[in-house]
Amino acid sequence: MPEPMDKPQFDALLARHGIPLTEAEREGIRAVSGHILAFAERVRTTREVGAEMAVTFDAKGAAR
């Protein structure tokens, strides 16, 4: 299970972007921050051209 961001790092991130949250909201989001960071890393990976659905889908062929 991914570790959440450190509290000082997370608080600095929110302060930098001016996001006002209650302490409960901060801790709730910080608790899942490790999962969010892991997801972002998976999304940013380079994929082959064939993985792009717009390349493989043929609207004219689907209408047949």
Secondary structure, DSSP 4 states (H G I P E B T S, - for coil): -PPPPPHHHHHHHHHHHT----HHHHHHHHHHHHHHHHHHHHHTS---GGG-HHHH--HHHHT-
